[in-house]
């Protein structure tokens, strides 16, 4: 649940920074390196798009759940790493009082310095199937946030999936120069404390 709150807080702060930046033209906020106005990562030649990632062959396919770390270099549908999960397990669905079940995407490469962290982008597009075709369920992106112990917090979570469904995640992590970085894609069970 903390990660879910962090993601929502980060989005809220980013939105407020965008408003301030538009009004003041200089508010100390940044959209981050390499972002463009359409939400794609990188230049048009290397941008991952919702439509292109919906139709490619996955890098890996799992049944029930997944836990995989990508290589540092990957290039599926515009520098994305794509994972399909068939027959999604009920273990990874639903709400818990200490965290919802779902799919988490996180940075999994070399440790980032407090300087490099906010310049590193993580993006994940979550899909489900409708009549055999992948349809976008959610498209999230976040720049790294330096935590209280100088750690880099860089993860996203998709939730609200249905048991037995077919899910797809197309994800990427990019440094300030647009180079891909390793990511981890894992299904996480709902958390309940009695």
Steps between C-alpha positions, in 0.01 A plus 500: 500500500792735576629460144151570365480817711850603390397466133185706554695763698766518230233548231332771710832683555590469130161644405540790740851567368367506143236757594753715683747470213239611250402796713843607617717361216763418761394320815786257546289214367594285206321246287830313507749424229386332182125544545294632214157658499316185392615287794728288284851425615783621277498615140244392244736229370533339842169590667292222643134545419184341632402379152835354395553315830150348479586301187860379543615157610582504872858460621370245753168331579392359838191325638334616822766749607847624412831603654759597242788743469574632153848536358641853499460525124165421337313636199148367457244756369722804549743399774246317716512161671170314459362229730174310454324322787229254403235368740581772757486348851241618754789521749607823326156663479281695736537747782688439821504715809875549467538484121316400183601207285635577156807531283798704616766641268818628661848619410743206531833629370807649666442719806411855402666799662283777646596703190410231244183381675266789404624481139406134462157420360288190552195441280256209494200437278257242641265313263228235517343302216163569344394262221862384464653849465695689765327818622667762721392487861745757640807696384726626778835673513709645779843651550710374789455659840786520750389351832596601854802265497615624156349189338334530163129415509396397150206261467146483363212267576201406289198371693139403439568196281255209477580138583526287188569800277788539258722795593787668319757746632722704269757684710825692479746683721716766334792707619550867416658403165208275399689174562291210626557370853402164650152472648321242713142399425332296771152408611432591862227349721250713684609565855266456794580536867258334739 
